[in-house]
Amino acid sequence: MPRGNRSPLLKPAWWIAYGVVCGLGAAGLVLLLVSPRRGQPVELIPAPTRTATIIPTEVSATSVASPAAAYPININTANAAELEQLPGVGPTLAQSIVAYREANGPFAALEDLQNVPGIGPRTYEAILPFITLGES
């Protein structure tokens, strides 16, 4: 026999508690499934890095890797494909650099590269070791 006019619906706090319990149960199940079995070594994976660092290396004649970039890259003469080899520079940004250079002439200083839309301080700092203005 029901008392008064109590609603069969639970209060929001109960739904929150129910969600927390279900979430903790799911997390425990995931940990149980991915944890190593007794006697097996724990396999560590390296931490992710924010940006990839490209270190220029010599390429031997026997390696069949993708064509290595010749660093430093001259930003006044490089085409879009060459500029794409810079860290943090994709096809769109490389095309923007070429278009800016065609519209405004060659870059007078490396800092002028920051005038290209899409190149901020972080991108500029990442590509600075890999670019040059010419043979000087």
C-alpha positions, 0 to 999 in steps of 0.5 A: 500500500503506497504512502501519501502521493510519493512519485515513483521517480527518483530524485536527481541525486540518486541518478547521479550516484547511479551514474557514478557507480556504473562508471566506476564499474565500467572502469574496473572492468576495463582495468581488469581486461587490460591488466597483465596476467600473473607472471607476465611482465608489464609492458610500458609504452612511451609517453606521447610527445607534443610535436615531432622533432625532425633531426637531419641525418645522412641518407645512405644510397641503400635506404629506400625511405621517403626522400629526405629534406635538405636542411636548411630549406630556403624559404625564398625559393622552396616550393610547397612540397619542400615546405611541407617537410618542415615540422608543423607545416601541412599542404595548406600552410605550405601553399599559404607561404608560397602565395604570401611570397608571390604576393609580397616578394621574397622574405627579407628576414626570417621573422617575416614568416610570421606575417603569413596567416597560420604561422604563429609563434609556436610554429615559427619556433618549431621551424626556425632551425630548419629554414634559411633565407639563402646562401649567406 
